[in-house]
């Protein structure tokens, strides 16, 4: 068994050492290049207001619960650092919905260029319709 291990390590030793050194240099080059390029960062924006989009004339009576969400974004750390809450838009589309008792709709998020939307918390909101007159 020891003879097998000795043969495994010391057979073509210089070639194996050269390969290992080359692999470490490539790994270091890729690691430092990605760090220098800025990499990607993740940021969570809290208290992003949820807007209601509908085909009805008056959408002021429609309410959503909760009316603010947390949005998780990914992108260049410098861009994420200067990003403000009003640069991100969270909306619920009620186009085509006329009445309902209880309705849950997903949140649609639009973000600036260079930023990737990952998720919202919560993912959907409850729509509260105005009382019928």
C-alpha positions as CSV (number, residue, x, y, z in Angstrom):
1,X,0.0,0.0,0.0
2,X,2.8,2.4,0.9
3,X,4.6,1.6,-2.4
4,X,1.4,2.4,-4.3
5,X,1.0,5.8,-2.6
6,X,4.7,6.6,-3.1
7,X,4.4,5.7,-6.8
8,X,1.2,7.9,-7.0
9,X,2.9,11.0,-5.5
10,X,6.4,10.8,-6.8
11,X,5.8,9.4,-10.4
12,X,6.1,12.5,-12.7
13,X,6.5,14.7,-9.6
14,X,7.6,17.8,-11.5
15,X,4.8,17.6,-14.0
16,X,2.3,17.3,-11.2
17,X,3.9,20.2,-9.3
18,X,3.8,22.4,-12.4
19,X,0.1,21.5,-13.0
20,X,-0.8,22.4,-9.4
21,X,1.1,25.7,-9.6
22,X,-0.6,26.6,-12.9
23,X,-4.1,25.7,-11.5
24,X,-3.5,27.9,-8.4
25,X,-2.3,30.8,-10.6
26,X,-5.4,30.6,-12.8
27,X,-7.7,30.5,-9.8
28,X,-6.0,33.5,-8.2
29,X,-6.3,35.4,-11.5
30,X,-10.0,34.7,-11.9
31,X,-10.7,35.6,-8.2
32,X,-8.8,38.9,-8.3
33,X,-10.3,39.9,-11.7
34,X,-13.9,39.3,-10.4
35,X,-13.2,41.3,-7.3
36,X,-11.7,44.2,-9.2
37,X,-14.7,44.2,-11.6
38,X,-16.9,44.9,-8.7
39,X,-18.7,41.6,-8.5
40,X,-22.3,41.6,-7.6
41,X,-23.9,42.7,-4.4
42,X,-27.3,42.1,-2.9
43,X,-29.5,44.8,-1.3
44,X,-32.9,44.8,0.3
45,X,-35.0,47.9,0.0
46,X,-37.7,48.0,2.6
47,X,-40.8,50.1,2.7
48,X,-41.3,50.2,-1.1
49,X,-44.9,51.4,-1.7
50,X,-47.2,49.2,-3.7
51,X,-49.1,51.1,-6.5
52,X,-52.4,49.9,-7.9
53,X,-52.7,49.8,-11.7
54,X,-56.3,49.3,-13.1
55,X,-58.4,50.1,-16.1
56,X,-61.1,51.7,-13.8
57,X,-61.4,55.4,-13.9
58,X,-60.8,55.9,-10.2
59,X,-58.2,53.6,-8.6
60,X,-57.9,55.7,-5.4
61,X,-60.6,53.6,-3.7
62,X,-58.7,50.3,-4.2
63,X,-56.4,49.4,-1.3
64,X,-53.8,46.7,-0.9
65,X,-52.6,45.0,2.2
66,X,-49.8,45.4,3.0
67,X,-49.2,48.6,1.2
68,X,-45.4,48.4,1.4
69,X,-43.1,45.5,0.6
70,X,-39.4,44.7,0.9
71,X,-37.6,44.2,-2.5
72,X,-34.4,42.2,-2.8
73,X,-32.1,43.4,-5.6
74,X,-28.8,42.2,-7.1
75,X,-26.3,44.2,-9.1
76,X,-23.1,46.2,-9.0
77,X,-22.5,47.3,-5.4
78,X,-21.8,50.9,-6.5
79,X,-25.2,51.1,-8.3
80,X,-27.0,49.4,-5.4
81,X,-25.5,51.9,-2.9
82,X,-26.9,55.0,-4.7
83,X,-30.3,53.3,-5.3
84,X,-33.2,54.9,-3.6
85,X,-36.6,53.5,-2.7
86,X,-38.4,55.6,-5.3
87,X,-36.1,54.2,-8.1
88,X,-37.9,50.9,-7.7
89,X,-41.6,50.5,-8.6
90,X,-43.8,47.8,-7.1
91,X,-47.3,47.5,-8.6
92,X,-50.4,45.3,-8.6
93,X,-52.2,45.0,-11.9
94,X,-56.0,45.0,-11.5
95,X,-56.8,45.5,-15.2
96,X,-59.9,43.6,-16.1
97,X,-60.9,43.0,-12.5
98,X,-64.3,44.6,-11.7
99,X,-65.4,43.2,-8.4
100,X,-64.3,40.5,-6.0
101,X,-64.7,39.8,-2.4
102,X,-61.2,38.6,-1.6
103,X,-58.4,38.7,-4.1
104,X,-54.7,38.1,-3.8
105,X,-52.5,39.3,-6.6
106,X,-48.7,39.0,-7.2
107,X,-46.5,42.1,-7.1
108,X,-44.8,43.2,-10.3
109,X,-41.5,45.0,-9.8
110,X,-39.6,47.2,-12.2
111,X,-36.0,48.2,-11.5
112,X,-33.5,50.5,-13.2
113,X,-31.0,49.2,-15.8
114,X,-28.1,47.2,-14.4
115,X,-30.1,46.0,-11.4
116,X,-31.7,42.5,-11.2
117,X,-34.9,41.9,-9.3
118,X,-34.7,38.8,-7.1
119,X,-37.8,38.7,-4.8
120,X,-40.4,40.6,-2.8
121,X,-41.5,39.9,0.7
122,X,-44.4,39.3,0.7
123,X,-44.8,37.9,-2.9
124,X,-48.4,38.9,-3.2
125,X,-50.8,41.3,-1.6
126,X,-54.5,41.2,-0.7
127,X,-56.6,43.6,-2.7
128,X,-59.4,45.5,-0.8
129,X,-62.2,46.7,-3.0
130,X,-64.2,49.8,-2.2
131,X,-67.7,49.2,-0.7
132,X,-70.5,49.1,-3.3
133,X,-72.9,52.0,-3.1
